[in-house]
């Protein structure tokens, strides 16, 4: 790993606001670096912080010469027992923007410098507190907006993903070293790495990697939400259904066909998963240019969705029309839930006669009949039995690409095991090790680190 970035920055003590900007009850200012405690002590009116134990909190004043800026609590974390494995000080002050700015300016005057985006977590990575995938999980945890996304990020932060990858790398490294040994004895034509065992190992590792790659679809849905389009013919009750699912009047409802001319997007949380609901214009032959644009956007949204809720008026459509509509909307990778709406207009015999093989849900959006049942079907269709709580899920596109490259390299190892020399075999295994190492940061560059940590908030 290139440590140029490390040696350039880690000799300095950095400072930033760790809590959100804006007025609040308190603000927390964080310092990290070799002089963090000394710098904080130079402005602290209270106990001598340089003589206090780690993980202690002290009350006092922040002083600019003889002027009191604020009454504060100062928390000490002495290296290596801190988030960054450096000396860390956190100053809890009142949440006035003026007070916070004044204290940070004073700390900079005393020798600290403003932290860059993600620099605290970057230092934690460079100092071995976190690997790279764990560091990225910190950003995911901060950005999590549902129970499921929080759980996935927390599991990655705790090292579940990293330990699985490290086990794969360790097994590959063992075989790579044996193949390298063969190269040293090339003239003797000896074989230290058992090819059958290597084939078996590659097959096992590839199985794990393929499962991780497949998990990205679910992991990405949990992280960003499941794109869910509500579509159907005009006046089928799409907007009424959106309002019923959200339990609020978000969309305009009218008996006039074609009321919805553009898409409306809202987020619905079901069992900890966010579904990004998109109410669309009715699908029919447009009567004017504006409605035509709306229908075109509907088809675009459908093509971009993972789940399609097709709503139809159960009192005004034939089975043949229903089947034709669904057939026209079916696309690879898109699950469809056909929803028979307006059953409040039907009698029991008519409801019983509905085409249940196609109608996975039977509701009245207006009267809110069976809406909870529909929510359960939405969750089950999107998530099914994939989420158990302890599986490893890939949520990061960078990790996905590295896993795909690892898989390709391992396929080359298998394909060439019987007909290429040990030196080429060693090269392909090294490639696989390289791509696995990119995920955890065993292999990295300053450009990669800057790209990753620039997306973090300042103060983290």
Phi, psi and omega per residue, in radians:
X1 nan 2.492 3.131
X2 -1.401 2.059 -3.088
X3 -1.752 0.267 3.124
X4 -1.027 -0.760 3.137
X5 -1.083 -0.687 -3.121
X6 -1.122 -0.882 -3.065
X7 -1.193 -0.468 -3.103
X8 -1.298 -0.649 -2.980
X9 -1.845 -0.545 -2.931
X10 -1.345 -0.123 3.036
X11 -1.377 -0.224 -3.110
X12 -1.715 2.681 3.047
X13 -1.694 2.238 -3.054
X14 -1.896 2.729 -3.122
X15 -2.481 2.526 3.073
X16 -2.884 2.808 3.005
X17 -1.343 2.176 -3.094
X18 -1.615 -0.284 3.107
X19 -1.738 2.882 -3.089
X20 -1.093 2.646 3.059
X21 -1.165 2.688 3.128
X22 1.994 2.888 -3.108
X23 -1.334 2.333 3.105
X24 -2.682 -3.086 -3.131
X25 -1.129 -0.800 3.110
X26 -2.391 2.822 2.963
X27 -2.261 2.531 3.131
X28 -2.013 2.106 3.132
X29 -1.818 2.244 -3.036
X30 -1.984 2.348 3.014
X31 -2.059 2.549 3.055
X32 -2.586 2.397 3.125
X33 2.494 3.047 -3.064
X34 -1.064 -0.515 -3.094
X35 -1.850 0.284 -3.061
X36 -1.022 -0.809 -3.108
X37 -1.224 -0.682 3.136
X38 -1.123 -0.776 3.137
X39 -1.100 -0.806 3.138
X40 -1.101 -0.694 -3.111
X41 -1.124 -0.528 -3.093
X42 -1.205 -0.273 3.139
X43 -2.081 0.117 -3.034
X44 -1.752 2.164 3.052
X45 -1.683 1.605 -3.086
X46 3.083 -2.543 3.108
X47 -1.089 2.729 3.040
X48 -1.277 1.868 -3.055
X49 -1.128 -0.447 -3.106
X50 -1.247 -0.196 -3.113
X51 -1.924 0.131 -3.080
X52 -1.707 2.762 -3.107
X53 -1.377 2.796 3.074
X54 -1.173 2.698 3.102
X55 1.029 0.773 3.039
X56 -2.187 2.727 -3.110
X57 -2.111 2.409 -3.038
X58 -2.334 2.370 3.133
X59 -1.641 2.446 3.084
X60 3.141 -2.892 -3.140
X61 -1.961 2.584 2.927
X62 -1.603 2.126 -3.021
X63 -1.986 2.284 2.961
X64 -1.852 1.641 -2.914
X65 1.009 -1.993 -3.111
X66 -1.706 0.024 -3.078
X67 -1.653 2.236 3.082
X68 -1.457 2.110 3.113
X69 -1.515 -0.643 -3.115
X70 -3.020 2.758 2.927
X71 -1.557 2.306 -2.995
X72 -2.409 2.911 2.886
X73 -1.967 2.287 -3.124
X74 -1.985 2.162 3.117
X75 -1.820 2.329 -3.101
X76 -1.920 2.359 3.047
X77 -2.336 1.833 -3.025
X78 -1.566 2.357 -3.139
X79 -0.947 2.477 0.032
X80 -1.643 0.241 -3.040
X81 -1.552 1.106 3.133
X82 -2.614 3.013 -3.126
X83 -1.038 -0.689 -3.096
X84 -1.693 -0.072 -2.983
X85 1.126 0.297 2.999
X86 -1.972 3.045 2.962
X87 -1.109 2.230 -3.135
X88 -2.232 2.372 3.048
X89 -2.200 2.325 3.050
X90 -2.083 2.149 -3.117
X91 -1.828 2.005 3.096
X92 -1.670 1.924 -3.098
X93 -2.072 3.095 3.052
X94 -1.210 2.626 -2.942
X95 -1.448 0.445 3.063
X96 -1.272 2.280 3.125
X97 -1.046 -0.622 3.136
X98 -1.159 -0.791 -3.124
X99 -1.100 -0.808 -3.121
X100 -1.051 -0.837 -3.140
X101 -1.074 -0.721 -3.124
X102 -1.119 -0.738 -3.132
X103 -1.173 -0.758 3.137
X104 -1.099 -0.753 3.094
X105 -1.042 -0.696 -3.140
X106 -1.160 -0.739 3.129
X107 -1.136 -0.632 3.072
X108 -1.158 -0.693 3.109
X109 -1.071 -0.570 -3.099
X110 -1.507 0.005 3.010
X111 2.254 -0.156 3.083
X112 -1.439 2.926 3.004
X113 -2.263 2.768 -3.132
X114 -1.137 2.321 3.123
X115 -1.285 2.610 3.034
X116 -1.526 2.941 3.137
X117 -1.009 2.213 3.071
X118 1.262 0.198 -2.999
X119 -1.236 -0.525 3.095
X120 -1.135 -0.782 3.127
X121 -1.234 -0.588 3.055
X122 -1.044 -0.746 3.123
X123 -1.158 -0.646 3.080
X124 -1.051 -0.699 3.103
X125 -1.185 -0.854 -3.103
X126 -1.103 -0.509 -3.134
X127 -1.594 0.092 3.052
X128 1.434 0.205 3.105
X129 -1.297 -0.632 3.137
X130 -2.338 2.632 2.908
X131 -1.543 3.134 -2.986
X132 -1.189 -0.683 3.141
X133 -1.187 -0.590 3.065
X134 -1.183 -0.700 3.115
X135 -1.076 -0.728 3.096
X136 -1.148 -0.532 3.109
X137 -1.163 -0.471 3.073
X138 -1.066 -0.804 3.117
X139 -1.131 -0.695 3.119
X140 -1.127 -0.650 -3.134
X141 -1.163 -0.721 3.109
X142 -1.114 -0.656 -3.078
X143 -1.523 -0.084 -3.066
X144 -1.089 2.360 -3.099
X145 -2.202 0.301 3.063
X146 -2.666 2.845 3.141
X147 -1.055 -0.751 -3.089
X148 -1.150 -0.771 3.140
X149 -1.141 -0.593 3.092
X150 -1.158 -0.737 -3.119
X151 -1.165 -0.726 -3.140
X152 -1.130 -0.777 3.130
X153 -1.125 -0.689 -3.122
X154 -1.163 -0.682 3.123
X155 -1.136 -0.676 3.112
X156 -1.205 -0.669 3.121
X157 -1.101 -0.611 3.137
X158 -1.335 -0.093 3.008
X159 1.704 0.213 -3.140
X160 -1.068 -0.817 3.128
X161 -1.147 -0.770 -3.078
X162 -1.099 -0.760 -3.105
X163 -1.146 -0.613 3.112
X164 -1.148 -0.759 3.126
X165 -1.182 -0.673 -3.122
X166 -1.114 -0.655 3.100
X167 -1.091 -0.734 3.113
X168 -1.115 -0.760 -3.120
X169 -1.126 -0.729 -3.102
X170 -1.055 -0.724 -3.139
X171 -1.170 -0.698 3.121
X172 -1.194 -0.672 3.133
X173 -1.061 -0.695 3.136
X174 -1.041 -0.790 3.134
X175 -1.252 -0.647 3.130
X176 -1.060 -0.689 -3.134
X177 -1.173 -0.633 3.105
X178 -1.174 -0.676 3.122
X179 -1.196 -0.661 3.066
X180 -1.073 -0.641 3.119
X181 -1.139 -0.648 3.087
X182 -1.029 -0.640 -3.119
X183 -1.134 -0.549 3.127
X184 -1.242 -0.371 -3.133
X185 -2.037 0.614 -3.049
X186 -1.035 -0.631 -3.093
X187 -1.220 -0.495 3.138
X188 -1.424 -0.197 3.117
X189 0.980 0.872 3.102
X190 -1.784 2.767 -3.113
X191 -2.236 1.899 -3.136
X192 -1.566 -0.547 -3.100
X193 -1.660 1.953 3.133
X194 -1.120 2.069 -3.028
X195 -1.172 -0.628 3.128
X196 -1.149 -0.730 3.094
X197 -1.122 -0.662 3.132
X198 -1.143 -0.732 3.092
X199 -1.039 -0.762 -3.138
X200 -1.107 -0.757 3.135
X201 -1.110 -0.791 -3.140
X202 -1.068 -0.714 3.106
X203 -1.065 -0.746 3.140
X204 -1.162 -0.776 -3.130
X205 -1.140 -0.731 3.118
X206 -1.074 -0.647 3.103
X207 -1.061 -0.754 3.113
X208 -1.133 -0.764 -3.095
X209 -1.157 -0.715 3.102
X210 -1.055 -0.736 3.107
X211 -1.117 -0.664 3.100
X212 -1.146 -0.735 3.120
X213 -1.085 -0.762 3.134
X214 -1.137 -0.507 -3.106
X215 -1.212 -0.257 -3.083
X216 -1.086 -0.631 -3.135
X217 -1.017 -0.813 3.115
X218 -1.260 -0.753 -3.136
X219 -1.060 -0.722 3.120
X220 -1.164 -0.659 3.105
X221 -1.129 -0.717 3.125
X222 -1.158 -0.708 -3.090
X223 -1.230 -0.763 -3.025
X224 -1.888 -0.171 -3.076
X225 1.704 2.705 -3.127
X226 -1.614 2.060 3.090
X227 -1.161 2.018 -3.028
X228 -2.226 2.003 -3.107
X229 -1.729 2.318 2.993
X230 -1.742 2.015 -3.072
X231 -2.334 2.912 3.133
X232 2.786 -3.088 3.114
X233 -1.273 2.818 3.094
X234 -0.993 2.483 3.058
X235 1.153 0.393 3.091
X236 -1.422 -0.251 3.139
X237 1.808 0.441 -3.108
X238 -1.117 -0.862 -3.118
X239 -1.167 -0.630 3.078
X240 -1.111 -0.675 3.108
X241 -1.158 -0.741 3.097
X242 -0.990 -0.821 3.137
X243 -1.085 -0.684 -3.125
X244 -1.183 -0.716 3.121
X245 -1.133 -0.676 -3.130
X246 -1.466 -0.251 -3.077
X247 1.043 0.666 3.067
X248 -2.764 2.819 -3.139
X249 -1.536 1.486 -3.126
X250 -1.611 -0.641 -3.075
X251 -1.912 2.606 3.089
X252 -1.249 2.264 -3.131
X253 -1.964 2.303 -3.136
X254 -2.622 2.656 3.062
X255 -1.366 -0.149 -3.110
X256 -1.405 2.109 3.123
X257 -1.038 2.495 3.077
X258 1.491 0.281 -3.137
X259 -1.092 -0.762 3.135
X260 -1.415 1.971 -3.106
X261 -1.790 -0.335 -3.119
X262 -2.351 3.009 -3.121
X263 -1.438 2.566 3.057
X264 -2.130 2.272 -3.075
X265 -2.076 2.326 3.090
X266 -2.483 2.848 3.140
X267 -1.945 2.256 3.086
X268 -2.077 2.213 3.127
X269 -1.724 2.125 3.090
X270 -2.164 2.047 3.113
X271 0.918 0.675 3.083
X272 1.512 -0.013 3.121
X273 -1.894 2.316 3.077
X274 -1.511 2.232 3.024
X275 -1.925 2.121 -3.130
X276 -1.529 1.637 -3.063
X277 -1.344 2.311 -3.139
X278 -2.180 1.920 3.081
X279 -1.500 2.264 -2.995
X280 -2.096 2.911 3.072
X281 -1.179 2.591 3.133
X282 -1.082 2.478 -3.113
X283 -1.560 1.956 3.086
X284 -2.902 3.102 3.019
X285 -1.193 2.055 -3.068
X286 -1.189 2.508 3.139
X287 -1.665 -0.204 3.079
X288 -2.646 3.003 -3.037
X289 -1.129 -0.647 -3.112
X290 -1.165 -0.774 3.129
X291 -1.133 -0.611 3.118
X292 -1.078 -0.703 3.092
X293 -1.098 -0.719 3.120
X294 -1.061 -0.742 3.131
X295 -1.150 -0.698 3.115
X296 -1.079 -0.722 3.125
X297 -1.164 -0.608 3.086
X298 -1.031 -0.826 -3.118
X299 -1.148 -0.617 3.089
X300 -1.124 -0.777 3.139
X301 -1.111 -0.680 3.113
X302 -1.071 -0.761 -3.113
X303 -1.147 -0.406 -3.122
X304 -1.665 -0.018 -3.016
X305 -1.588 2.812 3.003
X306 -1.757 -0.381 -3.089
X307 -2.451 2.319 3.131
X308 -2.060 2.132 3.017
X309 -1.733 1.829 -3.125
X310 -1.614 1.994 -3.096
X311 -1.768 2.325 3.071
X312 -2.391 2.644 3.104
X313 -1.341 1.884 -3.058
X314 -1.113 -0.303 -3.110
X315 -1.674 -0.018 -2.999
X316 -2.450 0.492 3.134
X317 -2.538 2.516 3.115
X318 -1.580 2.841 3.110
X319 -1.065 -0.666 -3.141
X320 -1.112 -0.745 3.119
X321 -1.135 -0.717 3.130
X322 -1.066 -0.859 -3.127
X323 -1.081 -0.676 3.135
X324 -1.158 -0.733 3.129
X325 -1.068 -0.826 -3.101
X326 -1.151 -0.694 3.110
X327 -1.055 -0.705 -3.139
X328 -1.212 -0.468 -3.067
X329 -1.624 -0.281 -3.092
X330 -1.154 2.271 3.106
X331 -2.451 2.645 -3.136
X332 -1.017 2.381 3.074
X333 1.471 -0.020 -3.131
X334 -1.971 2.078 3.074
X335 -1.464 2.501 -3.093
X336 -2.108 2.297 2.960
X337 -1.972 2.011 3.092
X338 -1.515 2.197 -3.036
X339 -2.064 2.005 3.068
X340 -1.421 2.006 -3.081
X341 -1.847 2.903 3.068
X342 1.181 0.639 3.117
X343 -1.245 -0.183 3.060
X344 -1.166 -0.282 3.119
X345 -1.598 -0.052 -3.077
X346 -1.922 2.711 3.007
X347 -1.573 3.051 -3.056
X348 -1.055 -0.675 -3.137
X349 -1.139 -0.699 3.141
X350 -1.189 -0.662 3.096
X351 -1.121 -0.747 -3.139
X352 -1.118 -0.457 -3.098
X353 -1.498 -0.057 -3.124
X354 -1.092 2.603 -3.112
X355 -1.284 1.467 -3.015
X356 -1.187 -0.312 3.077
X357 -1.152 -0.510 3.102
X358 -1.712 -0.668 -3.068
X359 -1.439 1.670 -3.133
X360 -1.338 -0.215 3.089
X361 -2.513 2.481 3.132
X362 -2.213 2.008 -2.970
X363 -2.450 2.968 2.808
X364 -2.199 1.859 -3.130
X365 -1.140 -0.643 -3.123
X366 -1.116 -0.808 -3.102
X367 -1.603 -0.040 3.138
X368 1.059 0.665 3.053
X369 -1.391 2.275 3.002
X370 1.090 0.432 3.122
X371 -1.182 -0.680 3.111
X372 -1.122 -0.633 3.076
X373 -1.091 -0.704 3.123
X374 -1.137 -0.721 3.109
X375 -1.032 -0.718 3.115
X376 -1.091 -0.714 3.132
X377 -1.172 -0.667 3.104
X378 -1.058 -0.841 -3.137
X379 -1.092 -0.825 -3.078
X380 -1.122 -0.674 -3.134
X381 -1.166 -0.693 -3.081
X382 -1.400 -0.707 -3.011
X383 -1.799 -0.618 -3.115
X384 0.954 -2.278 -3.133
X385 -1.860 0.387 -3.030
X386 -1.314 -0.499 -3.004
X387 -1.791 1.843 -3.135
X388 -1.884 -0.275 3.084
X389 1.872 -0.311 -3.111
X390 -2.176 0.091 3.132
X391 -1.426 2.766 3.064
X392 -1.595 2.183 -3.138
X393 -2.068 2.379 3.062
X394 -1.547 2.164 -3.125
X395 -2.100 -0.109 -3.005
X396 -1.904 2.218 -3.100
X397 -1.112 -0.544 3.099
X398 -1.127 -0.723 3.109
X399 -1.150 -0.717 3.133
X400 -1.030 -0.829 -3.107
X401 -1.110 -0.685 3.119
X402 -1.160 -0.674 3.104
X403 -1.154 -0.700 3.115
X404 -1.110 -0.689 3.106
X405 -1.203 -0.610 3.072
X406 -1.098 -0.781 3.138
X407 -1.046 -0.764 3.133
X408 -1.085 -0.723 3.138
X409 -1.138 -0.703 3.138
X410 -1.198 -0.583 3.061
X411 -1.100 -0.655 3.103
X412 -1.159 -0.630 3.093
X413 -1.072 -0.839 -3.133
X414 -1.110 -0.757 -3.083
X415 -1.146 -0.554 -3.049
X416 -1.806 0.086 -3.019
X417 -1.095 -0.573 -3.064
X418 -1.678 -0.153 -3.038
X419 -2.386 0.177 3.048
X420 -2.189 2.788 -3.084
X421 -1.336 2.916 -3.064
X422 -1.074 -0.576 -3.093
X423 -1.160 -0.681 3.106
X424 -1.260 -0.613 3.091
X425 -1.096 -0.745 3.128
X426 -1.089 -0.670 3.136
X427 -1.093 -0.757 -3.123
X428 -1.166 -0.672 3.108
X429 -1.159 -0.689 3.094
X430 -1.085 -0.631 3.092
X431 -1.100 -0.778 3.114
X432 -1.075 -0.754 3.116
X433 -1.097 -0.677 3.139
X434 -1.067 -0.836 -3.091
X435 -1.199 -0.664 3.054
X436 -1.107 -0.690 3.142
X437 -1.161 -0.495 3.112
X438 -1.103 -0.529 -3.079
X439 -1.203 -0.824 -3.060
X440 -1.559 -0.228 -3.131
X441 1.692 0.116 3.027
X442 -1.112 -0.480 3.036
X443 -2.211 2.148 -3.114
X444 -2.791 3.038 3.099
X445 -2.403 2.846 3.103
X446 -1.095 -0.632 3.135
X447 -1.101 -0.728 3.126
X448 -1.116 -0.777 -3.137
X449 -1.091 -0.762 -3.137
X450 -1.092 -0.699 3.138
X451 -1.117 -0.755 -3.100
X452 -1.205 -0.898 -2.980
X453 -1.399 -0.267 3.068
X454 -1.171 -0.311 -3.139
X455 -1.483 -0.168 3.131
X456 -1.303 2.797 2.991
X457 -1.351 2.678 3.059
X458 -1.224 2.392 -3.103
X459 1.768 -0.059 3.124
X460 -2.223 nan nan
